[in-house]
């Protein structure tokens, strides 16, 4: 039997059924067919093998193979895989790209924003928008923006970004607005401070404006700073106290410890000479153990903080840690801040807000003078930890600074140099001075607030410091 070639343009189900019926009711006698023309008479070359079109069975053929042949070409659209994740709708992709690119004829999306999306785009454009053709305030086509000259306009913008974006994004946008649009002066107005999202960087900005801040704003500023300080204390204090309390207990060595207080690592090292090969064991003549917690002062800690403008976040964190350390009876904590002058703020450590408002960000740097003051206050060198927090851009006498560090190290002081105490990683710093300090046994590195308790614990126990990979911090 020869199958009649179906019309490829036929789309009617009735027509399909008619062709299928005529195919199944053909006479049983096979009709000779030229094999060379068989492929040309098949509707779909992949629907059945070539032999199916050239030879007919002697009985009525099974309708299944003929009725399953479609009358119309197979659609080109692929069948979606149920297990594969559904792709984002095209409209949603265009919407996201439109928000990222910021609009204009060059973005290529052709997407129009409405409602909440339009409001979000407007808030972003106020800060990050490019200069429009024939207007704008950015010279040479550079990125420019503006929130208007009036404080109410800024207040509305601050309210908008808090509505549309999460707190972490709001803090970044506020920081960019202060840097890009020069909004620092507006922070001197109480209504502005009440509208902003407070974070460490905002506190640093307020501290830099402390000397020019009017009295009407200072109370609001102190409230903002106190809110941030309380959040940091809640986050950092418990872990810091727990870590350092354990380190203080372990740092006090005794020669007649209880069994549970034996420091086995130090005991074994101290008795290696008493190794008996025949018994493959060590006979300990001298036991070394951990001391028990006591109320007396065990360690002296000196925090020496560079208050130059680039160290704002470090000053905030160091002040909070200073207050936490001062609350521990086993530590005698001193906090010193410096630029070209040196100020001892130890008597204000019970309130880190007072410490912060006692600083004066900006100015020069005289590390040598600050270390000279700290060195003069050390009475127990072997029980003292000095933490210098600075980017090491020394404006004083470099050689004298290095000599003081070497003298303190020789006397037994544990000297720690932190290029920053913040979440941002390693800042710009003087690499020559950092290398010189490392050669003296006081490597300089950036430290996050989460790592600081571990650094202090290692310094108290006089073991190697947990120095992070500097390449990852850059």
C-alpha positions in Angstrom: 0.0 0.0 0.0 1.2 3.5 -0.8 0.5 6.3 1.8 -1.0 9.3 0.3 1.2 12.4 1.0 -0.8 14.7 3.4 -1.2 18.4 2.6 1.3 20.2 4.9 -1.0 23.2 5.2 -3.9 21.2 6.5 -4.8 22.1 10.1 -8.3 20.8 10.4 -8.7 17.8 12.7 -11.5 16.5 10.4 -9.1 16.6 7.5 -6.5 14.6 9.5 -9.0 12.0 10.5 -10.2 11.7 6.9 -6.7 11.0 5.7 -6.0 8.5 8.4 -9.3 6.7 7.5 -8.6 6.5 3.8 -5.2 5.1 4.7 -6.6 2.3 6.8 -9.3 1.3 4.3 -7.1 0.8 1.3 -7.3 -2.6 -0.5 -5.1 -5.3 0.9 -3.4 -5.9 -2.4 0.0 -4.1 -2.3 0.7 -1.7 -5.0 4.3 -1.8 -6.4 6.1 1.3 -5.5 9.4 2.6 -6.8 11.7 2.6 -3.8 13.5 5.6 -5.1 10.4 7.8 -4.6 9.4 6.5 -1.2 11.0 9.2 0.9 9.3 11.9 -1.2 5.8 10.4 -0.5 6.3 10.4 3.3 4.9 13.2 5.4 7.6 13.0 8.0 10.8 11.3 7.2 11.4 10.6 10.9 7.9 9.4 11.7 8.4 5.8 10.5 11.2 3.7 8.9 11.6 3.8 5.1 10.4 0.1 4.8 7.0 1.1 6.3 6.3 3.2 3.2 7.3 0.7 0.6 5.7 -2.6 1.7 2.1 -3.1 3.0 1.1 -6.1 5.1 -1.3 -8.8 3.7 -3.9 -8.0 6.4 -5.6 -4.8 7.5 -2.8 -2.7 8.9 -2.7 -1.6 12.5 -4.1 1.9 12.7 -1.7 3.0 15.4 1.3 3.8 13.3 -0.8 5.7 10.7 -3.0 7.6 13.0 -0.1 8.9 15.0 1.4 10.6 12.0 0.6 14.3 12.5 -1.2 16.1 9.6 0.7 19.4 10.3 4.4 20.0 10.9 5.7 19.5 14.5 5.8 22.9 16.3 9.3 24.4 16.8 8.7 25.4 20.4 10.5 23.0 22.8 8.5 21.3 25.6 9.8 22.8 28.9 11.5 20.4 31.3 9.4 20.2 34.5 12.5 19.7 36.6 14.3 22.8 35.3 13.7 26.1 37.1 11.3 28.4 35.4 13.1 31.3 33.7 12.4 34.8 34.9 9.8 36.6 32.8 11.2 38.9 30.2 9.3 41.8 31.7 10.9 41.2 35.1 14.4 41.0 33.6 13.9 44.3 31.7 12.6 45.9 34.9 15.7 45.0 36.8 18.0 46.1 34.1 16.1 49.4 33.8 16.6 50.0 37.6 20.3 49.1 37.3 21.1 51.2 34.2 19.1 54.2 35.3 17.1 54.9 32.2 17.8 57.1 29.2 17.8 56.3 25.5 21.1 54.4 25.8 20.0 51.7 28.2 18.3 49.7 25.5 15.5 48.3 27.7 12.6 50.4 26.5 11.0 49.7 29.9 8.8 52.2 31.6 8.7 52.2 35.4 5.5 52.9 37.4 4.4 53.2 41.0 6.9 52.0 43.6 9.5 51.2 40.9 9.4 54.8 39.6 9.8 56.1 43.2 12.8 53.8 43.8 14.4 54.9 40.6 13.9 58.5 41.5 15.6 58.1 44.9 18.5 56.4 43.2 18.7 59.0 40.4 18.9 61.8 43.0 22.1 60.3 44.2 23.6 58.4 41.3 21.9 59.8 38.2 23.9 60.9 35.3 23.8 64.4 33.8 20.8 64.7 31.4 21.3 66.1 28.0 21.1 69.9 28.0 21.1 70.1 31.8 22.4 68.8 35.0 25.1 70.1 37.2 28.0 67.7 36.5 30.7 69.2 34.2 31.9 67.2 31.3 29.2 64.6 31.4 30.4 63.2 34.7 28.1 61.6 37.1 26.1 64.2 39.0 23.1 64.4 41.3 21.3 66.6 43.7 18.7 66.4 46.4 17.8 70.1 46.3 19.1 72.9 48.3 16.6 72.7 51.1 16.8 70.6 54.2 13.2 69.4 53.8 14.1 67.9 50.4 16.9 65.9 52.0 14.6 64.8 54.8 12.1 63.5 52.3 14.8 61.7 50.4 16.1 60.1 53.6 12.6 58.9 54.3 12.2 57.5 50.8 15.3 55.4 50.9 14.4 54.0 54.3 11.0 53.0 52.8 12.3 51.3 49.6 15.7 49.7 50.7 17.0 47.6 53.6 19.0 49.1 56.4 22.4 48.0 55.0 21.7 49.6 51.7 20.4 52.8 53.3 23.7 53.1 55.3 25.7 52.9 52.1 23.5 55.4 50.3 23.8 57.9 53.2 27.5 57.5 53.2 27.7 58.2 49.4 25.4 61.2 49.8 27.6 62.7 52.4 30.7 62.1 50.3 29.3 62.9 46.8 26.8 65.7 47.6 28.5 67.4 50.5 25.7 66.9 53.0 27.9 67.0 56.1 26.6 70.5 56.9 23.0 69.3 56.9 23.9 66.8 59.7 24.3 69.8 62.0 20.5 70.2 61.9 18.6 68.1 64.5 15.8 67.1 62.1 18.4 65.6 59.8 20.0 63.5 62.5 16.6 62.1 63.5 15.9 61.0 59.9 19.2 59.2 59.2 20.0 55.5 59.7 22.8 55.5 62.4 25.9 53.4 61.9 29.6 53.5 62.6 30.4 55.7 59.6 27.8 58.2 60.5 29.2 58.4 64.0 32.7 59.1 62.5 31.2 61.9 60.4 29.5 63.4 63.5 32.7 63.2 65.4 34.6 65.1 62.7 31.9 67.8 62.9 32.0 67.9 66.7 33.8 71.2 67.0 31.5 73.1 64.7 28.3 71.5 65.9 25.8 74.0 67.4 24.5 73.4 70.9 21.0 72.7 69.6 22.4 69.7 67.7 24.8 68.2 70.2 22.2 66.5 72.3 20.6 64.9 69.2 24.1 63.9 68.0 24.9 62.3 71.3 21.7 60.3 71.2 22.6 59.0 67.7 26.1 58.1 68.9 24.8 56.5 72.0 22.4 54.3 70.0 25.3 53.0 67.8 27.6 52.5 70.8 24.9 50.5 72.6 24.4 48.3 69.6 28.1 47.6 69.3 28.5 46.9 73.0 25.6 44.4 72.9 27.2 42.7 69.9 30.9 42.7 71.1 31.0 42.8 74.9 29.9 39.3 75.9 32.3 37.5 73.5 35.1 39.8 74.4 34.8 39.2 78.1 34.4 35.5 77.7 37.5 35.2 75.4 39.7 37.4 77.5 38.6 35.9 80.8 39.8 32.5 79.6 43.0 33.9 78.3 43.7 35.7 81.7 43.1 32.4 83.5 45.5 30.5 81.2 48.1 33.2 81.3 48.7 32.9 85.0 51.0 29.9 85.5 51.4 28.0 88.7 53.8 25.2 89.6 51.5 23.1 91.8 48.3 22.9 89.8 45.4 20.6 90.4 45.0 17.8 87.9 42.3 19.6 85.9 44.4 22.8 85.8 47.6 21.2 84.3 48.8 22.8 81.1 50.0 19.5 79.5 51.6 21.1 76.4 53.9 23.3 78.6 54.5 20.5 81.1 55.6 18.1 78.4 58.0 20.7 76.8 59.5 21.5 80.3 60.2 17.8 81.0 61.4 16.5 77.7 64.8 15.9 79.3 63.2 13.3 81.5 62.1 11.0 78.7 62.6 7.3 79.4 63.1 5.4 76.1 62.6 2.0 77.6 59.2 3.0 78.9 58.5 5.4 76.1 57.2 8.0 78.5 58.1 11.3 80.2 58.5 11.5 84.0 57.4 15.1 84.9 59.5 16.6 87.6 57.8 19.9 87.3 54.1 20.5 86.6 52.9 23.7 85.0 49.3 24.7 85.3 46.7 27.4 84.7 46.0 29.8 87.5 42.6 30.4 88.9 40.6 33.5 88.3 41.3 36.3 90.8 40.1 39.8 91.5 43.5 41.4 91.4 44.8 43.0 88.3 46.7 40.6 86.1 47.4 42.6 82.9 47.9 46.1 81.8 46.4 47.1 78.5 47.3 50.4 76.6 45.2 51.3 73.6 47.0 54.0 71.6 44.7 55.3 68.9 45.5 57.5 65.9 42.6 60.0 65.5 43.5 61.2 62.0 40.5 61.5 59.7 41.0 58.2 57.9 40.8 56.3 61.2 37.2 57.4 62.1 35.7 53.9 62.2 38.7 52.5 64.1 38.3 55.2 66.8 34.6 54.3 67.3 35.4 50.5 67.6 38.4 51.1 69.8 36.4 53.3 72.2 33.8 50.6 72.6 36.4 47.9 73.2 38.2 50.2 75.6 35.0 50.6 77.7 34.5 46.8 77.6 38.1 46.1 78.7 37.9 48.7 81.4 34.9 46.9 82.9 37.0 43.8 83.5 38.6 43.8 87.0 41.6 41.7 85.9 42.6 44.4 83.4 44.0 47.8 84.0 43.1 49.6 80.7 44.4 52.9 79.5 43.1 54.7 76.4 45.3 57.3 74.6 44.4 59.2 71.4 46.7 61.3 69.4 47.3 63.4 66.3 50.2 65.8 66.8 49.2 66.1 70.4 48.4 63.3 72.9 45.3 63.1 75.0 44.7 60.5 77.8 41.0 59.6 78.0 41.3 56.8 80.6 39.2 58.6 83.1 36.2 58.6 80.6 36.3 54.9 79.8 33.1 54.2 81.8 31.2 56.0 79.0 32.4 55.4 75.5 30.2 58.3 74.2 32.2 60.7 76.3 35.4 59.1 74.9 34.2 59.6 71.4 33.3 63.2 71.9 36.6 63.7 73.6 38.4 62.9 70.3 39.1 65.3 67.5 39.3 63.6 64.2 41.7 65.1 61.6 45.0 66.9 61.9 48.5 65.5 61.7 50.1 62.4 63.2 53.0 62.1 65.6 53.3 58.4 66.5 56.6 58.8 68.2 55.2 61.3 70.7 52.2 59.1 71.5 54.4 56.0 72.1 56.7 58.1 74.3 53.7 58.9 76.5 52.6 55.3 76.6 56.1 54.1 77.4 56.3 56.4 80.4 53.1 54.9 81.9 54.3 51.3 81.7 55.2 49.9 85.2 55.0 46.2 84.6 56.5 45.5 81.1 56.2 41.7 81.2 52.5 42.0 82.1 51.6 44.8 79.6 50.0 44.7 76.2 50.3 47.9 74.0 47.9 48.1 71.0 48.8 50.8 68.5 46.0 51.5 66.0 47.3 53.6 63.2 47.9 53.7 59.4 51.5 54.4 60.3 51.9 57.6 58.3 54.3 59.2 60.7 54.8 62.9 60.8 57.2 62.7 63.7 60.6 61.2 64.0 60.6 57.8 62.4 63.8 56.4 63.8 62.8 57.4 67.4 59.4 55.7 66.9 61.1 52.4 65.9 63.6 52.6 68.8 60.7 53.0 71.3 59.0 49.9 69.9 62.2 47.9 70.0 62.8 49.1 73.6 59.3 48.0 74.7 59.7 44.7 73.0 63.1 44.1 74.7 61.5 44.9 78.1 58.9 42.2 77.6 55.9 44.3 76.4 53.5 42.5 74.0 53.3 45.1 71.2 50.4 44.8 68.7 50.1 47.1 65.6 46.7 47.3 63.9 46.4 49.2 60.7 42.7 49.5 61.2 40.0 48.2 63.6 37.0 48.1 61.3 35.0 46.0 58.9 36.6 47.4 55.8 39.9 45.5 55.8 43.3 47.0 55.2 43.3 50.7 54.4 46.1 52.8 52.8 49.1 52.6 55.1 52.8 53.3 55.1 54.3 50.0 53.9 57.9 50.9 54.9 56.9 51.5 58.5 54.8 48.3 58.5 57.8 46.3 57.3 60.1 47.9 59.8 57.7 47.0 62.7 57.4 43.5 61.4 61.2 43.2 61.5 61.0 44.1 65.2 58.6 41.4 65.9 55.5 43.6 65.8 53.7 42.8 62.5 51.1 45.3 61.4 47.8 44.1 60.0 44.2 45.1 59.8 41.8 43.6 62.2 38.0 43.3 62.2 36.0 43.8 65.4 35.1 40.1 65.4 38.8 39.1 65.4 39.9 41.7 68.0 39.1 39.5 71.1 41.2 36.7 69.7 44.1 39.0 69.0 43.9 40.3 72.5 43.7 36.8 74.0 46.8 35.7 72.0 48.7 38.8 73.2 47.7 38.2 76.8 48.8 34.5 76.6 52.0 35.5 74.8 51.3 33.2 71.9 51.5 34.0 68.1 48.9 36.4 66.9 46.1 35.3 64.6 47.2 37.4 61.7 44.7 37.4 58.8 45.8 37.1 55.2 46.6 40.7 54.1 46.0 39.9 50.4 42.4 39.1 51.3 41.9 42.4 53.1 43.0 44.6 50.2 
